[in-house]
Amino acid sequence: MPIVEVLRTYDRRWLRTDVAAGVAVAALIVPKNLGYAGIAGIPLQNGLYAAAAGAILYAIFGTSRQISTGPSSGLAAVAASAVLAVGLTGAQAAPFVAGITLVSGVVFLVLAVLRMGWIAQFLSRAVVTGFLFGAAIDVVVGELPKITGTSAEGSTPPQELWSWLGTLGDVNRATVVVGVVALVTVFGLRRVAPRVPGALVLVVGGLLATWLLDLGERGVALVGDVPRGLPSVEVPDVALLLDNVATVALASVALVMIGFSQTAGDARTFAARHRYRVDIDQESFAQGAANVGAGLLQGMPVSTSLSASSLNDRTGARTPVASLTSGVMVLLTLVLLAPLFSGLPTAVLAAIIIEAVVMGMMDVAALRRLARVQRFDFWIAIVALVSTVLVGVLAGVLVGIGLSLLWLVSVTTRPSLPLMVRERGTQVFRELGEHADDEPEPDIAVIRIDGGLFFATADALEDRVREVAEANPGLSAIVIDCGAITIVDAQGAATLHEILALAQDHDVTVRLARVKPSVRATLARDGVVDRLGPDKLHGSVHRAVEAHRAQQPRDATD
C-alpha cells in the first residue's frame, strides 16, 4: 500500500494543490463518466460508482502520483460489445458488465502476483491505435440515433448506419436542435477554450434547457431516473458469467491488455516528467484492485484516463491525495446531486460521448506518424481499424492480438543478417553498401546477426551462412559478429554445430566475434566452443579478421 508511505512523509504545503487538482478532475470526469456508462448500456450512476472506486483504490495501491483512474471510452466500448455479443438488454446488462470488470480485475491481480505485467506489451501501439479508432467509429454510429431522436438496428456499424439513414425522415426536430447545439458547443469549446470542461458545460446547459424550455414535453428524450445514494457491495451473477464464459474471457483479456498498455505508458510518462520511479507490477496490482472494487460496486471497467491525468498534472497534483479527493467528490455527487441528472437530454449525453471518443480515440496524428515512420505499422493499424468496424469491437480485439503476434513472429523469425565490410583506414566494420569507399575482405565474409540465436532465428542464420558460402567459391573464412546475441537456446547451439559442419564441407574457417559471457557459457556446455576451438572466439571483428590473416601462412605450411 504505497499510500502509507506517502501519508507518512506528506508535506502539508502540498494539500492545497492536491485538493484543487482533485476537485478539478472530479468536475471533468463526472459528466464524462455518465457518458461512458451510456456507451456500456448500463445505468448512468454505475459509471460514477466505477469512477469513485477507481480513483480511491488506485490512490491507495498505485505508484504514480498524477494518474487518475476511472472509466474510459475505449473500455466502455469493449464492455458494450460484450453486452451486445451475448444479447443482454435492460437490467441484465449492468451485472454482466460488473462481472467482466471483476474478472478483469482478478486477471490483473494474477499478473501482478506472477510479475507478468510485461504481457501487455504483446499488443502493439499500432494495433491499439487502429482498434481504438475503429471502436470510436462504432460508438459514434451508435450515438447518432440519439442526436436525431430516432432508432437504428444492426450488429455492425455499417448496418447501424444504413438503418439510421433510413429513419431520417422521422427525426424529432427539437431533439435535432438540442443535439446539434450540443455538438457545436462541445467541439467549439475544445477549439477556442480547450481548458474549459466542455462536458460539464453541456451537462449544466442541458439541465437548464430542460427546465427553461420544457424539453420533455417537446418530445426530447431524457436520461430518466438517476437515484441518489452510495453503491452497495454486490457479487455479480456467477451463473450469468458461466453461461457466457467465452465472451467473458475474451472481454476480460481485451480489457486487461488495452487498459494496462495505456496505464503502463502513462505512468512512465508522468514519472519521467517528475523524476520518480513507478513499479509496473505494483501498477498491475493497483489496476486489479480498482477493477475488482468497481466490479463489486456494480460499476464498469476502469483504467488510466489520460485527459483526467493530464488535468491532474496541470493543476498541481503532487501525490495520490489528489486522486483520493476526486473519488470523494464523486461520492458526494452521488449523495447530493445524482437526481439532478435525471433531466439531462439524451442528445446532450450523446454529444458528450461523441466528443469523448472522437478526441480521445480517433488519433489521426498517430496514424499519420505511423504512415511516415513505418508503413508496415500503418497498415497493421488500418487492418485493426477496418476489422473492428466490420466485425465488431470484440472480434477486432482478437484480430488485433493476432496481428500483434503475427508481427512479432515475422520480425523474430527474420532477423537482419547483413554482410559487414571495413571502413577504410580503420578497425571499424559496418554494413555493406553504406559507403562506396569501404574495403571488403576478398576472401573473408563477415555476417552480423541482429537478435537472439534461438529456435525462431536459428534456421535463418544457417541459411544465410549457406548462401554466403555457396555464392563465394574462394572464401576462406566466415566471421559471425555475435555482439547482438543476448540469448542462445539448445536449438541455436545445435545450429552452430551444423554451421561448423557446413563450413568444413566448403573448406571454410568459422570464427565468432564479440560473444557475450552468458552466450559463451551456453555454447561451452553444448561443446560448440571445444569443436570450434577457443582460439577462434575474438573480442572484435577486427581481431577475428587479423587472427585469420595471421593463421593463413601457418595453415599453408602445415
C-alpha positions in Angstrom: 0.0 0.0 0.0 2.2 2.9 -1.3 -0.2 5.4 0.1 1.0 4.6 3.6 4.5 5.9 2.8 3.0 8.9 1.0 0.9 10.0 4.0 3.8 9.3 6.4 6.0 11.8 4.6 3.3 14.1 3.4 4.1 17.8 3.3 1.1 19.9 4.3 2.1 22.6 1.8 1.0 20.1 -0.9 -2.5 19.8 0.4 -3.9 22.9 -1.3 -2.8 21.9 -4.8 -3.7 18.3 -4.3 -7.2 19.2 -3.3 -7.6 21.7 -6.1 -6.4 19.2 -8.6 -8.8 16.5 -7.2 -11.8 18.9 -7.4 -10.9 19.9 -11.0 -10.6 16.3 -12.1 -14.0 15.4 -10.5 -15.6 18.3 -12.4 -14.2 16.8 -15.6 -14.9 13.1 -15.0 -18.4 13.2 -13.5 -20.2 14.2 -16.8 -17.9 12.1 -18.9 -18.5 9.0 -16.8 -22.2 9.4 -17.2 -21.5 9.2 -20.9 -19.2 6.2 -20.6 -22.0 4.4 -18.7 -24.2 5.2 -21.6 -21.8 3.6 -24.0 -21.7 0.4 -22.0 -25.5 0.4 -21.8 -25.7 0.4 -18.0 -27.4 2.9 -15.6 -25.7 6.2 -15.5 -25.0 6.1 -11.8 -23.0 2.9 -12.3 -20.4 4.9 -14.2 -20.0 7.1 -11.1 -19.7 4.0 -8.9 -16.8 2.9 -11.0 -15.2 6.4 -11.1 -15.2 6.6 -7.3 -13.9 3.0 -6.8 -11.2 3.5 -9.4 -9.9 6.9 -8.1 -9.8 5.8 -4.4 -8.4 2.3 -4.9 -5.8 3.4 -7.3 -4.7 6.1 -5.0 -4.2 3.5 -2.2 -2.3 0.9 -4.3 -0.8 2.8 -7.3 2.7 4.2 -7.5 2.1 7.1 -9.9 1.4 10.5 -8.3 -0.5 12.0 -11.2 -2.5 9.1 -12.7 -6.3 9.4 -12.5 -8.1 6.1 -12.8 -11.7 5.6 -13.9 -13.9 4.5 -16.8 -12.7 5.3 -20.3 -14.3 5.4 -23.7 -12.2 2.5 -25.1 -13.0 0.2 -22.2 -16.7 1.2 -22.3 -16.8 0.2 -26.0 -15.4 -3.2 -25.1 -18.0 -3.7 -22.4 -20.7 -2.6 -24.7 -19.6 -5.1 -27.4 -19.6 -7.9 -24.8 -23.1 -7.0 -23.8 -24.2 -7.0 -27.5 -22.4 -10.3 -28.1 -24.4 -12.1 -25.5 -27.7 -10.4 -26.4 -28.4 -8.8 -23.0 -30.6 -5.8 -22.5 -32.0 -3.8 -19.7 -31.4 -4.9 -16.1 -29.2 -7.8 -17.1 -26.6 -5.6 -18.7 -25.3 -4.0 -15.5 -24.5 -7.2 -13.6 -22.8 -8.6 -16.7 -20.6 -5.5 -17.1 -19.8 -5.6 -13.4 -18.9 -9.3 -13.8 -16.4 -8.8 -16.6 -15.0 -5.9 -14.7 -14.5 -8.1 -11.7 -12.9 -10.9 -13.8 -10.5 -8.4 -15.5 -9.5 -7.2 -12.0 -8.7 -10.7 -10.9 -6.6 -11.2 -14.1 -4.7 -8.0 -13.3 -4.0 -9.3 -9.7 -2.8 -12.7 -11.1 -0.4 -10.9 -13.5 0.9 -8.8 -10.6 1.5 -11.8 -8.3 3.3 -13.6 -11.2 5.1 -10.4 -12.1 3.9 -10.7 -15.7 3.0 -7.0 -16.3 5.2 -7.3 -19.5 2.4 -9.3 -21.1 0.6 -6.0 -22.1 3.5 -5.3 -24.5 2.2 -8.0 -26.8 -0.5 -5.6 -28.0 1.5 -3.2 -30.2 0.8 0.5 -30.2 -0.1 0.3 -33.9 -2.8 -2.3 -33.2 -4.1 -0.3 -30.2 -4.3 2.9 -32.4 -6.3 1.2 -35.1 -8.5 -0.7 -32.7 -9.4 2.4 -30.7 -10.1 4.3 -33.9 -12.4 1.6 -35.1 -14.1 1.3 -31.7 -14.7 5.1 -31.8 -16.5 4.8 -35.2 -18.6 2.1 -33.7 -19.6 4.3 -30.7 -20.3 7.4 -32.9 -22.6 5.5 -35.2 -24.4 4.0 -32.2 -25.0 7.5 -30.8 -26.3 9.1 -33.9 -29.9 8.0 -33.4 -29.9 9.8 -30.0 -29.0 13.0 -31.8 -32.0 12.7 -34.2 -34.5 11.1 -31.8 -34.8 8.0 -34.0 -33.6 4.4 -33.7 -31.4 2.1 -35.6 -30.8 -1.7 -35.9 -27.8 -3.8 -36.8 -24.9 -5.7 -35.2 -22.1 -3.8 -37.0 -21.5 0.0 -37.6 -22.2 -0.3 -41.4 -25.6 -2.0 -40.7 -26.5 0.5 -38.0 -25.5 3.5 -40.2 -27.6 2.2 -43.1 -30.5 1.6 -40.7 -30.2 5.1 -39.2 -30.1 6.8 -42.6 -33.4 5.1 -43.4 -35.0 6.8 -40.3 -34.0 10.4 -41.1 -37.5 11.2 -42.4 -38.9 10.6 -38.9 -36.5 12.8 -36.9 -37.7 14.8 -33.9 -36.8 18.4 -34.7 -36.4 19.6 -31.2 -34.0 16.7 -30.5 -32.0 17.5 -33.6 -31.7 21.2 -32.5 -30.6 20.1 -29.0 -28.1 17.6 -30.4 -26.6 19.9 -33.0 -26.2 22.8 -30.5 -24.6 20.4 -28.0 -22.1 19.1 -30.6 -21.2 22.6 -31.8 -20.8 23.8 -28.2 -18.6 20.9 -27.1 -16.4 20.8 -30.2 -16.3 24.6 -30.3 -15.1 24.8 -26.7 -12.5 22.2 -27.4 -11.1 24.5 -30.2 -11.4 28.0 -28.7 -11.2 27.3 -25.0 -9.6 23.9 -24.5 -9.1 24.3 -20.7 -12.9 24.7 -20.2 -14.5 21.4 -19.3 -16.9 21.1 -22.2 -18.7 18.1 -20.8 -19.5 19.9 -17.6 -20.8 22.9 -19.6 -23.0 20.6 -21.6 -24.5 19.0 -18.6 -25.3 22.3 -16.9 -26.6 23.7 -20.1 -28.7 20.7 -20.9 -30.3 20.6 -17.5 -31.1 24.4 -17.7 -32.5 23.9 -21.1 -34.8 21.1 -19.9 -36.1 23.3 -17.1 -36.5 26.5 -19.0 -37.8 25.1 -22.3 -39.7 22.1 -21.0 -37.8 19.8 -23.5 -39.5 16.7 -22.2 -42.9 18.0 -23.3 -41.5 18.7 -26.8 -40.6 15.1 -27.4 -36.9 15.3 -26.4 -35.9 12.1 -24.7 -34.4 12.5 -21.2 -32.0 10.0 -19.4 -34.6 9.2 -16.7 -34.2 8.4 -13.1 -30.7 8.6 -11.5 -31.1 7.6 -7.9 -29.3 9.3 -5.0 -27.1 7.3 -2.7 -23.9 5.3 -2.4 -23.3 1.9 -4.1 -23.5 -1.3 -2.2 -21.2 -4.2 -2.4 -22.7 -6.9 -4.6 -21.1 -10.0 -6.2 -22.1 -10.2 -9.9 -24.3 -13.1 -11.0 -21.9 -16.0 -11.3 -24.3 -18.2 -13.3 -24.7 -15.4 -15.9 -20.9 -15.2 -16.3 -20.6 -19.0 -16.6 -23.3 -19.1 -19.2 -21.3 -16.7 -21.3 -17.8 -17.8 -20.3 -16.2 -17.4 -23.7 -17.3 -13.8 -24.1 -16.4 -13.0 -20.5 -12.9 -14.4 -21.1 -12.3 -12.6 -24.3 -13.7 -9.3 -22.9 -11.6 -9.6 -19.8 -8.4 -10.2 -21.7 -9.2 -7.3 -24.0 -9.8 -5.0 -21.0 -6.5 -6.0 -19.4 -4.4 -5.7 -22.4 -5.8 -2.4 -23.6 -6.2 -0.9 -20.1 -2.7 -1.9 -18.9 -0.9 -0.8 -22.1 -2.4 2.6 -21.5 -1.6 2.6 -17.8 2.0 1.5 -18.1 2.8 4.1 -20.8 1.1 7.0 -19.0 2.6 6.1 -15.6 6.1 6.0 -17.1 5.5 9.4 -18.8 4.5 11.2 -15.6 7.2 9.5 -13.6 9.9 10.6 -16.2 8.5 14.2 -16.2 8.6 14.5 -12.4 11.7 12.3 -11.8 10.5 9.5 -9.8 10.0 5.7 -10.4 6.9 3.6 -10.9 6.7 -0.1 -10.2 4.9 -1.8 -13.2 4.0 -4.9 -11.2 2.5 -2.7 -8.5 0.7 -0.8 -11.1 -0.9 -4.0 -12.3 -1.9 -4.7 -8.7 -3.4 -1.2 -8.4 -5.4 -1.7 -11.6 -6.6 -5.1 -10.4 -7.7 -3.6 -7.1 -9.5 -0.8 -8.9 -11.4 -3.1 -11.2 -12.3 -5.6 -8.5 -13.6 -2.7 -6.5 -15.5 -1.3 -9.4 -17.0 -4.7 -10.2 -18.1 -5.4 -6.6 -19.8 -1.9 -6.5 -21.8 -2.6 -9.7 -19.5 -0.4 -11.8 -17.7 -0.8 -15.1 -14.1 -1.3 -16.3 -11.6 1.3 -15.2 -8.1 2.3 -16.3 -6.0 5.4 -16.8 -7.7 8.4 -18.1 -5.1 10.4 -19.9 -7.2 13.6 -20.1 -8.0 13.4 -16.4 -4.4 12.6 -15.5 -3.1 15.5 -17.6 -5.5 17.8 -15.9 -4.4 16.4 -12.5 -0.8 17.2 -13.5 -1.6 20.7 -14.9 -3.4 21.8 -11.8 -0.6 20.8 -9.5 -1.2 17.3 -8.2 1.8 16.2 -6.1 0.6 13.0 -4.6 -2.2 10.4 -4.8 -4.2 12.6 -2.3 -5.4 14.4 -5.5 -6.9 11.1 -6.7 -8.5 10.4 -3.2 -10.1 13.9 -3.4 -11.5 13.1 -6.8 -13.0 9.9 -5.5 -14.6 11.6 -2.5 -16.0 14.3 -4.7 -17.7 11.7 -6.9 -19.2 10.1 -3.8 -20.5 13.5 -2.7 -22.0 13.9 -6.2 -23.8 10.6 -5.8 -25.2 11.5 -2.4 -26.2 15.1 -3.1 -26.6 15.7 -6.9 -27.4 12.5 -8.6 -31.2 13.1 -9.1 -30.4 16.3 -11.0 -29.0 14.3 -13.9 -32.4 12.8 -14.5 -33.4 15.8 -16.6 -30.4 15.6 -18.9 -31.4 15.2 -22.6 -30.1 12.0 -24.1 -29.0 14.1 -27.1 -26.7 16.1 -24.8 -25.3 12.9 -23.4 -24.7 11.6 -26.9 -22.8 14.7 -27.8 -20.6 14.2 -24.7 -19.9 10.7 -25.7 -19.2 11.6 -29.4 -16.7 14.3 -28.3 -15.0 12.0 -25.9 -14.4 9.2 -28.4 -13.6 11.4 -31.3 -11.0 13.4 -29.4 -9.8 10.5 -27.2 -9.8 7.6 -29.6 -9.6 8.8 -33.2 -5.9 9.6 -33.2 -5.4 10.9 -36.8 -1.9 12.3 -35.8 -0.8 8.8 -34.7 -1.9 7.2 -38.0 -0.1 9.9 -39.9 3.1 9.3 -37.9 2.8 5.5 -38.5 2.5 6.1 -42.2 5.5 8.4 -42.1 7.8 6.4 -39.9 6.9 2.8 -40.7 4.4 2.0 -43.4 4.1 -1.7 -42.2 2.8 -0.4 -38.8 0.4 1.9 -40.5 -1.2 -1.0 -42.5 -1.5 -3.1 -39.3 -3.4 -0.2 -37.7 -5.6 0.1 -40.7 -6.4 -3.7 -40.7 -7.2 -3.4 -36.9 -9.4 -0.4 -37.6 -11.3 -2.0 -40.5 -11.7 -5.3 -38.7 -13.2 -3.5 -35.6 -15.7 -1.6 -37.8 -16.7 -4.6 -39.9 -16.9 -7.4 -37.4 -17.3 -5.6 -34.1 -15.2 -4.5 -31.2 -14.6 -7.9 -29.5 -13.7 -9.5 -32.8 -11.5 -6.5 -33.5 -9.6 -7.2 -30.3 -9.0 -10.8 -31.5 -7.8 -9.6 -34.8 -5.6 -7.0 -33.1 -4.0 -9.6 -30.8 -3.5 -11.9 -33.8 -1.9 -9.1 -35.8 0.5 -8.3 -32.9 1.6 -11.9 -32.6 2.0 -12.3 -36.3 4.1 -9.2 -36.4 6.2 -10.4 -33.5 6.7 -13.8 -35.2 7.5 -12.2 -38.5 10.1 -9.9 -37.0 11.6 -12.5 -34.7 12.0 -15.2 -37.3 13.5 -12.9 -39.9 16.5 -11.2 -38.1 18.6 -8.8 -40.0 21.8 -10.7 -41.2 23.8 -8.1 -43.1 27.3 -8.5 -44.5 29.9 -6.3 -42.9 32.9 -4.5 -44.5 35.8 -2.5 -43.1 35.7 1.3 -43.0 38.8 2.4 -45.0 41.8 3.0 -42.8 40.1 1.9 -39.5 39.3 -1.2 -37.5 35.5 -0.4 -37.8 33.2 -2.8 -39.7 29.9 -1.6 -40.9 27.1 -2.8 -43.2 28.0 -3.4 -46.8 26.8 -0.7 -49.1 26.7 2.1 -46.6 29.8 3.8 -48.1 31.3 3.3 -51.5 34.9 3.5 -50.3 34.6 0.8 -47.7 37.2 -2.1 -48.0 35.7 -5.6 -48.5 37.8 -8.5 -47.4 38.4 -10.5 -50.6 38.3 -14.0 -49.0 36.6 -13.3 -45.6 32.8 -12.8 -45.1 31.6 -11.0 -42.0 28.0 -11.7 -41.1 26.2 -9.9 -38.2 23.1 -11.4 -36.6 20.8 -8.8 -35.1 18.9 -10.7 -32.4 19.0 -13.8 -30.3 20.0 -17.2 -31.6 17.2 -19.5 -30.7 14.6 -21.7 -32.2 12.9 -18.9 -34.2 16.1 -17.5 -35.7 18.5 -20.4 -35.9 17.4 -21.6 -39.4 17.7 -18.0 -40.8 21.4 -17.9 -39.7 22.2 -21.3 -41.1 20.5 -20.3 -44.4 22.5 -17.1 -44.6 25.8 -18.8 -43.9 25.0 -21.4 -46.6 24.1 -18.7 -49.1 27.3 -16.8 -48.5 29.5 -19.9 -48.7 27.9 -21.1 -51.9 28.0 -17.7 -53.6 31.7 -17.2 -52.9 33.8 -20.2 -54.0 37.1 -18.6 -53.0 36.0 -17.9 -49.4 38.4 -19.0 -46.7 36.7 -17.7 -43.5 33.3 -16.6 -42.2 33.3 -14.3 -39.2 29.9 -14.2 -37.3 29.5 -11.0 -35.3 27.6 -12.1 -32.2 27.6 -8.8 -30.4 23.8 -8.5 -30.6 23.1 -12.1 -29.4 21.8 -11.9 -25.8 20.3 -15.4 -25.7 21.0 -18.8 -27.2 18.9 -21.9 -26.6 19.6 -25.6 -27.3 18.4 -25.3 -30.9 20.6 -22.3 -31.5 23.7 -24.1 -30.2 22.8 -27.1 -32.4 22.6 -24.8 -35.4 26.2 -23.7 -34.8 27.2 -27.3 -34.9 25.5 -27.6 -38.2 27.2 -24.4 -39.4 30.6 -25.8 -38.5 29.9 -28.9 -40.4 28.7 -26.9 -43.4 31.8 -24.7 -43.3 34.0 -27.8 -43.1 32.3 -29.1 -46.3 33.2 -25.9 -48.1 36.7 -25.7 -46.6 35.9 -22.5 -44.7 37.0 -21.5 -41.2 34.3 -20.1 -38.9 35.2 -17.5 -36.2 32.9 -15.9 -33.7 33.4 -12.3 -32.6 32.0 -10.4 -29.6 30.4 -13.3 -27.8 28.8 -12.4 -24.5 29.9 -14.4 -21.4 26.4 -15.9 -20.9 26.2 -16.9 -24.5 29.7 -18.4 -24.4 28.8 -20.4 -21.3 25.8 -22.0 -23.1 27.9 -22.8 -26.2 30.6 -24.3 -24.0 28.1 -26.6 -22.3 27.0 -27.9 -25.7 30.5 -28.5 -26.9 30.5 -25.7 -29.6 33.5 -23.9 -28.1 35.6 -27.2 -28.0 34.6 -28.0 -31.5 35.2 -24.5 -32.8 38.4 -24.0 -30.8 38.8 -21.3 -28.1 41.3 -19.5 -30.4 38.5 -18.8 -32.8 36.5 -16.6 -30.4 37.5 -13.0 -30.5 36.7 -9.7 -28.8 36.1 -7.8 -32.0 35.5 -8.4 -35.7 38.8 -6.7 -36.5 40.7 -9.2 -34.2 38.9 -12.1 -35.8 39.9 -11.0 -39.3 43.5 -10.3 -38.2 43.8 -13.7 -36.5 42.7 -15.4 -39.6 45.2 -13.5 -41.7 47.9 -14.4 -39.2 46.8 -18.1 -39.3 46.8 -18.5 -43.1 50.5 -18.8 -43.7 50.9 -21.4 -40.9 47.9 -23.4 -42.3 49.5 -23.3 -45.7 52.8 -24.5 -44.3 51.1 -27.3 -42.4 
